[in-house]
Amino acid sequence: MKKNGISLFLSLVLAGTVQAETVFVTLEKDNALAVVDPIEGKLIKTVPVGQRPRGIAISPDNKFLYIATSDDNAIKIFDAETLKELGKLPSGDDPETFALNPAGDRLYVSNEDDSMVTAIDIAKKKAIKQIKVGVEPEGITVSPDNRWLVSASETTNMVHWIDTKTNAIVENTLVDPRPRAVSFTADSQQAWVTSEMAGTLMILDAKTKQIIKTIKFEVSGVTADKIQPVGVVIDKDRARGYVALGPANRVAVINAQTFEVEKVLLVGQRVWNLAFSPDQKRLYTTNGVSNDISIIDLENQTVTKSIGVGNYPWGVAVKP
């Protein structure tokens, strides 16, 4: 009886901890934000946020959500608990993707139409620098050590290494056609860049700024033109990386030490972006055409659930 009581207590404690987790998904065609309870496996509510929301991020202290509402030409700030709109940041025209620095006091926006990256002081709600980059910048990230801001230009086929202290480009790296997303390893030693047109993932060394490995994706039963890598994330232990393969409807699982593709997981249609749960035991994917998100159990490397969220889910962020 005592054992059962302890087990029940632990179950309740664990359940309470896990249930606090919330997944936020931008719905590009609903002009809304979907709020999901991933443990219960259900959509809690949708909240209007503005015109054509895409990029989304949560502040390091989990208090604020930043959402790029592209057709409003704004990055909007929301209270992460109440979802009340608190203000806007001067993002430039048609913002789609952006990156927060580790301290959460700077935000960097890709301005595709202007071939610029805009650096914003969040506290002052002021643009402090516009950085000229290649044509159609989209993928953007800041290294965990805050040394580098990396911007990927889709048409120039180039990754730009920008010094966060000077906001100046230090070096450019040619990559495969149409680089879509870029993500750093937790130790800031590598940047992983996806190429939508080549169907590849490139691993770049942060010291040399050179490509050290290119992975060409192949999926049995899927034609090469359907394999279009977009979102990419790497776990904090640099054990595995995960790449969304777009209309291939798969997520590739990559050994982050050997760079071998371990497996591909079938998710929803037109998988765009990815986000870990705070404990990195789950991975959430936004599936644009099937209008749902998939939940991947990372311990078992299996897809456990799909949850309908609304029309054209694009970005995803998770709050503990």
Summary of the structure (lengths in Angstrom):
residues: 320
radius of gyration: 19.0
end to end distance: 32.6
largest distance: 67.9
contacts: 1167
relative contact order: 0.12
helix: 8%
strand: 52%
